[in-house]
Amino acid sequence: MNNPSAATATEVSKIYGHGGSEVRALDNVSVQFEIGKFTAIMGPSGSGKSTLMHCMAGLDEMTKGSVNIGDVDIADLNDKELTRLRRDKIGFVFQSFNLVPTLTADENIRLPLLLGNNKGNEEWIQKVINTVHLQDRLSHRPSELSGGQQQRVAVARALASQPAIIFADEPTGNLDSTTGGEILSFMRKAVDDLGQTIVMVTHDPVSASYADRIVFLKDGKIAGELLQPTPETVLDYMKKLGH
């Protein structure tokens, strides 16, 4: 029996333009992301990876199909409800950290909670801060932190509100391989030790090998999946897809 689903896309299409100039960024994609699992989304450039993530996170409107976060169909929500869902149920980690420069690391971590007038679970927040080893950096502003530390703050911020799911878009894209490995280990730990659900877009086989499962996209369609990946099996699969 599959684990319950944290997020489900059903027959999702995203179409730009009309007629002869029509581009199908996503073409009838159906996929589920299980609770408490780390899933990577891979595919060639232009395969629809980020589009799928943006549609599932309610950041971009799909042309047709439906997306559920837990048992909530996001198409049924108005703008205000969608904003609340994104704040309360979804964590985001981007390539470019997206921290608020005037806030300390601690304030950045708590920002989604503060925006929702929510104190959050202090025990959980401390656990997250300890997991990402930021205890001695909490009073620092982003400009006083290294890139790796800034991304740790961003990961901690995504975890702080105990979201139903975290979407990470190339989270190690701006980091060297050692620091990137640390961030991926933290994300792996968040899944294993904190029970978090993470979906990550990446083009890197080593990053993808931290996941439990990889979903491959090609030309806006699901092109297969791989369980318990290693960098080698990912590379083999990508060759088959003609990357």
C-alpha positions as CSV (number, residue, x, y, z in Angstrom):
1,M,0.0,0.0,0.0
2,N,1.4,3.4,-0.9
3,N,2.0,6.0,1.7
4,P,-0.6,8.7,1.7
5,S,0.1,11.5,-0.7
6,A,1.4,14.9,0.3
7,A,0.8,16.3,-3.1
8,T,-0.9,14.9,-6.3
9,A,-1.0,16.3,-9.8
10,T,-3.7,14.8,-12.0
11,E,-3.6,15.2,-15.8
12,V,-1.9,18.6,-15.5
13,S,-1.2,20.5,-18.7
14,K,0.5,23.9,-19.0
15,I,0.1,25.4,-22.5
16,Y,1.7,28.6,-23.7
17,G,0.5,30.3,-26.9
18,H,-2.2,29.1,-29.4
19,G,-2.5,27.1,-32.6
20,G,0.8,26.7,-34.5
21,S,2.9,28.5,-31.9
22,E,1.5,26.4,-29.0
23,V,4.1,25.1,-26.5
24,R,3.1,22.4,-24.1
25,A,5.4,22.9,-21.1
26,L,3.4,20.2,-19.3
27,D,1.4,17.6,-21.3
28,N,-1.1,15.7,-19.2
29,V,1.2,14.9,-16.2
30,S,-0.1,12.8,-13.4
31,V,2.2,12.2,-10.4
32,Q,2.0,11.7,-6.6
33,F,4.5,12.6,-3.9
34,E,4.4,10.4,-0.8
35,I,4.4,11.8,2.7
36,G,7.7,11.4,4.5
37,K,9.7,10.8,1.2
38,F,12.4,12.8,-0.6
39,T,11.6,12.9,-4.4
40,A,13.8,14.5,-7.1
41,I,12.5,15.7,-10.4
42,M,14.9,15.5,-13.3
43,G,14.9,16.0,-17.0
44,P,16.6,17.9,-19.8
45,S,16.4,21.6,-20.0
46,G,12.9,22.7,-21.0
47,S,11.4,19.3,-19.9
48,G,8.9,21.0,-17.6
49,K,10.6,20.3,-14.2
50,S,10.3,23.8,-12.8
51,T,6.9,24.4,-14.4
52,L,5.5,21.2,-12.7
53,M,6.9,22.4,-9.3
54,H,5.4,25.9,-9.8
55,C,2.0,24.5,-10.8
56,M,2.0,22.1,-7.8
57,A,3.0,24.9,-5.4
58,G,0.3,27.2,-6.6
59,L,2.9,29.7,-8.0
60,D,1.8,29.2,-11.6
61,E,-1.7,28.5,-13.0
62,M,-2.1,25.2,-14.9
63,T,-4.1,25.2,-18.2
64,K,-5.9,22.1,-17.2
65,G,-5.9,19.3,-14.7
66,S,-5.9,19.4,-10.9
67,V,-3.4,19.6,-8.1
68,N,-4.1,18.5,-4.5
69,I,-1.9,19.5,-1.5
70,G,-3.0,16.8,1.0
71,D,-6.8,16.6,0.4
72,V,-7.1,20.3,-0.7
73,D,-7.7,20.9,-4.5
74,I,-5.8,24.2,-5.0
75,A,-8.0,25.1,-8.0
76,D,-10.9,25.6,-5.5
77,L,-9.0,28.3,-3.6
78,N,-9.3,32.0,-4.0
79,D,-6.1,34.2,-4.0
80,K,-6.3,34.7,-0.2
81,E,-6.8,31.0,0.5
82,L,-4.0,30.1,-1.8
83,T,-1.6,32.5,-0.1
84,R,-2.6,31.0,3.2
85,L,-2.1,27.5,2.0
86,R,1.4,28.4,0.6
87,R,2.3,30.0,3.9
88,D,1.0,27.3,6.2
89,K,1.4,24.1,4.2
90,I,4.2,24.6,1.8
91,G,7.9,25.3,2.3
92,F,10.1,26.7,-0.4
93,V,13.9,26.5,-1.0
94,F,15.2,28.4,-4.1
95,Q,18.6,28.5,-5.7
96,S,19.0,32.1,-4.8
97,F,18.3,31.7,-1.0
98,N,15.7,34.6,-1.0
99,L,16.5,35.8,2.5
100,V,15.4,39.2,3.8
101,P,18.7,41.1,4.1
102,T,17.6,43.3,7.0
103,L,16.5,40.4,9.2
104,T,18.7,38.1,11.3
105,A,19.1,34.4,10.5
106,D,16.6,33.7,13.4
107,E,14.1,36.2,12.1
108,N,14.4,34.8,8.5
109,I,13.8,31.3,9.8
110,R,10.7,32.4,11.6
111,L,9.4,34.7,8.9
112,P,6.6,32.5,7.5
113,L,5.3,32.0,11.0
114,L,5.5,35.7,11.8
115,L,3.6,36.5,8.6
116,G,0.8,34.2,9.8
117,N,0.8,35.6,13.3
118,N,1.9,32.1,14.4
119,K,4.5,31.4,17.1
120,G,5.0,27.9,15.8
121,N,6.2,25.0,17.8
122,E,9.4,26.2,19.7
123,E,10.7,22.7,20.4
124,W,10.4,21.9,16.7
125,I,12.1,25.2,15.6
126,Q,15.0,24.5,18.0
127,K,15.3,21.0,16.6
128,V,15.4,22.4,13.1
129,I,18.1,25.0,14.0
130,N,20.1,22.3,15.7
131,T,19.7,20.0,12.6
132,V,21.2,22.7,10.3
133,H,23.9,23.7,12.9
134,L,23.0,27.4,13.0
135,Q,22.9,27.9,16.8
136,D,25.8,30.3,16.8
137,R,24.7,32.2,13.7
138,L,21.2,33.2,14.7
139,S,21.9,36.9,15.3
140,H,23.8,37.3,12.0
141,R,22.3,39.0,8.9
142,P,22.5,37.2,5.5
143,S,25.5,39.5,4.4
144,E,27.5,38.1,7.4
145,L,26.9,34.5,6.4
146,S,28.5,32.3,3.8
147,G,26.5,31.0,0.9
148,G,26.2,27.6,2.5
149,Q,25.0,29.2,5.8
150,Q,22.5,31.3,3.9
151,Q,21.1,28.2,2.2
152,R,20.9,26.5,5.6
153,V,18.9,29.4,6.9
154,A,16.6,29.0,3.8
155,V,16.2,25.2,4.5
156,A,15.5,25.9,8.2
157,R,12.9,28.5,7.2
158,A,11.2,26.0,4.9
159,L,11.1,23.5,7.8
160,A,10.1,25.9,10.6
161,S,6.4,25.9,10.0
162,Q,6.2,22.1,9.7
163,P,4.8,22.3,6.2
164,A,3.0,19.4,4.6
165,I,5.6,19.5,1.7
166,I,8.7,21.4,0.8
167,F,9.5,22.3,-2.8
168,A,13.2,22.9,-3.5
169,D,14.3,24.3,-6.9
170,E,18.0,23.6,-7.6
171,P,18.7,24.3,-3.9
172,T,22.5,23.6,-4.3
173,G,22.8,25.3,-7.7
174,N,24.8,28.3,-6.3
175,L,27.0,26.3,-3.9
176,D,30.3,24.4,-4.2
177,S,30.0,20.6,-4.1
178,T,31.1,20.3,-0.4
179,T,28.6,22.8,0.8
180,G,25.9,21.5,-1.5
181,G,26.5,18.0,-0.1
182,E,26.0,19.4,3.4
183,I,22.7,21.0,2.4
184,L,21.5,17.8,0.8
185,S,22.4,15.8,3.9
186,F,20.4,18.2,6.0
187,M,17.4,17.7,3.6
188,R,17.9,14.0,3.8
189,K,18.0,14.2,7.6
190,A,14.8,16.3,7.6
191,V,13.0,13.5,5.8
192,D,14.5,10.7,7.9
193,D,14.6,12.3,11.4
194,L,11.9,15.0,11.2
195,G,9.4,13.2,8.9
196,Q,9.4,16.0,6.3
197,T,8.3,15.6,2.7
198,I,10.6,17.1,0.1
199,V,10.3,17.5,-3.7
200,M,13.4,18.8,-5.4
201,V,14.1,19.9,-9.0
202,T,17.7,19.2,-9.9
203,H,19.9,18.4,-13.0
204,D,22.7,16.9,-10.9
205,P,22.9,13.1,-10.6
206,V,24.8,13.3,-7.3
207,S,22.2,15.6,-5.8
208,A,19.4,13.4,-7.1
209,S,21.0,10.3,-5.5
210,Y,20.1,11.7,-2.0
211,A,16.4,11.2,-2.9
212,D,14.3,8.0,-2.3
213,R,12.8,8.3,-5.8
214,I,13.5,10.2,-9.0
215,V,10.7,11.2,-11.4
216,F,12.0,11.9,-14.9
217,L,10.3,14.4,-17.3
218,K,10.9,14.8,-21.0
219,D,9.0,17.1,-23.4
220,G,6.5,17.9,-20.7
221,K,5.6,14.3,-20.0
222,I,6.6,11.8,-17.3
223,A,9.4,9.7,-18.9
224,G,9.8,7.2,-16.0
225,E,11.0,6.9,-12.4
226,L,13.9,5.4,-10.5
227,L,13.8,4.2,-6.9
228,Q,16.8,4.1,-4.5
229,P,19.0,5.9,-7.0
230,T,22.8,6.1,-7.1
231,P,24.7,8.7,-9.2
232,E,25.6,5.8,-11.6
233,T,22.0,4.6,-12.1
234,V,20.8,8.2,-12.6
235,L,23.5,8.8,-15.2
236,D,22.5,5.6,-17.0
237,Y,18.8,6.5,-17.0
238,M,19.6,10.0,-18.3
239,K,21.6,8.6,-21.2
240,K,18.6,6.4,-22.1
241,L,16.5,9.5,-22.1
242,G,18.9,11.2,-24.5
243,H,20.1,14.0,-22.3
